[in-house]
Amino acid sequence: MCRLLERTGFTPIRRYGREYYPYAYYAVRHLQKAEQRLRRKLLPQSVWHSYERLWRRLERGWWGLHTLRDVGVLAQKQGTPG
């Protein structure tokens, strides 16, 4: 995808992957909602911060781009103001 953009005069700026597939990704991604439903803390806040950082890395990294269902690329045409 990025090579095609480059051949047509675009510069890829950012890539992402979302929509969690397989379902296990979705279940793990939304563990924090379980806390809200149960009205009970399952993990300390420091763990949730690390958990969020890990998911952002997954969504933006190679593994996420190859396993998540919704993948996108943001590109800019060369010579246009950013």
C-alpha positions in Angstrom: 0.0 0.0 0.0 2.7 2.5 1.0 4.7 1.7 -2.2 1.7 2.4 -4.3 1.2 5.8 -2.6 4.8 6.7 -3.1 4.7 5.8 -6.8 1.7 8.1 -7.2 3.4 11.1 -5.5 2.2 10.7 -1.9 4.2 10.4 1.3 2.8 8.0 3.9 2.6 9.8 7.3 0.9 7.4 9.6 -0.5 3.8 9.6 -3.0 2.3 11.9 -5.0 -0.9 12.6 -8.3 -1.1 14.5 -11.4 -3.3 14.9 -10.2 -6.1 16.9 -10.2 -9.5 15.2 -9.9 -12.2 16.3 -12.5 -11.7 19.0 -9.9 -12.3 21.8 -8.4 -8.9 20.9 -11.8 -7.3 21.4 -12.4 -9.1 24.7 -9.0 -8.1 26.1 -9.2 -4.6 24.8 -12.5 -3.9 26.7 -11.5 -5.4 30.1 -11.8 -2.0 31.6 -15.5 -1.9 30.8 -16.0 -5.0 32.9 -14.7 -3.0 35.9 -17.4 -0.4 35.3 -20.2 -3.0 34.9 -19.1 -4.8 38.0 -18.5 -1.6 39.9 -15.3 -3.2 41.2 -11.6 -2.5 40.5 -9.9 -5.5 38.8 -6.5 -3.9 38.3 -4.7 -0.9 39.8 -4.7 2.3 37.8 -1.0 2.0 37.0 -1.7 -1.3 35.2 -4.4 0.4 33.1 -2.0 3.1 32.0 0.5 0.4 30.8 -2.4 -1.5 29.2 -3.4 1.6 27.2 0.2 2.2 26.0 0.4 -1.4 24.9 -2.8 -1.2 22.9 -1.7 2.1 21.2 1.5 0.4 20.2 -0.4 -2.6 18.9 -2.8 -0.5 16.8 0.1 1.5 15.3 2.7 -1.3 14.9 3.4 -4.1 12.5 1.5 -6.8 14.4 -1.6 -4.7 14.5 -1.4 -3.8 10.8 -1.3 -7.5 10.1 -3.9 -8.8 12.5 -6.5 -6.1 13.0 -9.5 -5.8 10.7 -9.6 -2.0 9.9 -6.2 -0.8 8.5 -5.6 2.6 7.2 -2.8 4.9 5.9 -2.7 8.7 6.1 -0.7 10.2 3.3 0.2 13.6 2.0 0.7 14.7 -1.6 4.3 15.9 -2.0 4.5 19.6 -2.5 1.3 20.5 -0.6 1.4 22.4 2.7 1.0 20.1 5.8 
